[in-house]
């Protein structure tokens, strides 16, 4: 579920909101960055392991 959570060591807090680093799969050998085009989940939604969270566009 996307929501503020406890304080595990992998999270960073900003104004009472949990921030967690999410790994993005390799998109190609020459692709080094992308931009979030569309969020597929909203605050309060449940998220399963390996479930897509965003759509990413690259140049």
C-alpha positions in Angstrom: 0.0 0.0 0.0 1.4 3.4 -0.9 1.3 5.4 2.4 3.6 6.7 5.2 5.1 3.7 7.1 7.3 2.9 10.0 11.0 3.9 10.1 13.0 1.1 8.4 16.6 2.0 7.7 16.0 2.1 3.9 13.5 5.0 4.1 14.1 8.7 4.3 11.5 11.0 5.8 10.5 14.5 4.5 7.6 16.2 6.3 6.1 12.9 7.7 6.2 11.2 4.3 8.2 8.0 3.7 10.5 8.2 0.7 11.9 4.9 -0.6 14.3 4.3 -3.5 12.8 2.2 -6.3 15.1 0.4 -8.8 14.2 0.7 -12.4 15.0 -2.2 -14.8 17.7 -1.6 -17.4 15.9 -0.2 -20.5 18.8 -0.6 -22.9 22.6 -0.4 -23.0 22.7 3.2 -24.1 19.7 4.5 -22.0 20.9 6.3 -18.8 17.9 8.2 -17.8 14.1 8.5 -18.2 11.1 10.6 -17.1 8.0 9.4 -15.3 5.2 9.8 -17.8 2.3 8.4 -15.9 1.8 7.1 -12.3 0.0 3.7 -12.4 -0.6 3.8 -8.6 -2.1 6.4 -6.3 -1.6 7.1 -2.6 -3.4 4.5 -0.6 -3.2 1.8 -3.4 -1.8 -1.6 -2.5 1.4 -2.5 -4.4 2.5 -6.1 -4.9 6.2 -7.0 -5.4 7.3 -6.5 -9.0 4.0 -4.7 -9.9 4.5 -1.7 -12.2 4.3 1.7 -10.5 5.0 4.1 -13.3 5.3 4.4 -17.1 8.7 5.8 -18.1 9.6 7.6 -21.3 13.2 7.9 -22.7 14.8 10.0 -25.4 
